[in-house]
């Protein structure tokens, strides 16, 4: 399973919605319930799922799901 598929499972779990389909260009504006609290929950769930940690600077630079996937992949390569 690739990173975006694993991330989609995280989104579905965090938002409690099995219908969510994420894509590279998706942003918080695309999901009604994606607020700052949900953003933190997504980050924590991703850290747990992939066994990685994000810095504040890395998180602040994320613009969309594609950036999130790229950051996760970069972290996994450097493990």
N, C-alpha and C positions, 0 to 999 in steps of 0.2 A: 504494500500500500504506500503510495507516494505522500509527500508532505501535505499537499492541498487536500487530499482525501482524509487524512488523519485530522487536519485542521477543521474540515467540515464536520467531522464527528464531534469535535470539541464545541463548535458553534451550536450544533443541534442539542448537545447536552446542556450547555450553559443557558441557552435561550429556551430550553425545553420545547423544541419544535423540530420534529423529524422531517419537515418539509423544506427547511432552509437549504438552498443551493448557493454556495459561495462561488465567486470567481475572482480573478486577479484584480479587477478594477473596482471591486466592491469597497465601499467606505461605510462609516458609521451612519451617514445620511441615508443609506439604502435599507437600513433595518430600523423600524420604529422604536424598538426597545433597547437599541444600542446606545446606552448613555455611559457616563464615566464609570459607574459602578460595574456595569457589564464589561466594560473595557478591561478593568482590573481583573475581573473574574476570568476573562478570556486569556489574559497574559499569565495568570497563575496556573490555569488549567494546562496551557501550552508548556509552561516550564515543567510541570509535573509529568505530562505525557512524554515529552522529549528528553527529560532529565537535563535541562539546560537552565541558565539564568540570564535575564535581560537586565541591562543597565538602564537608568533613567534616560540617558542621552540616546540610546538605541530606540527606546520606546517613543520618545518625542519626535524622532525622524520618520516614523512610520506614517505613510500617507494613504495606504490602501492594503487590501489583503495580499496583493502581490508582493509588496514590500515586506509584509509579515512572513510570508513563505520564504522569501529570499534570505531574510535574517535567520530564520530557523535553520535553513539549509546551510548557511555559512557557519552557524554555531555547531551544527552536527559534524561538518567537515573538520572543524578545529578541535574536536573532542579527543 
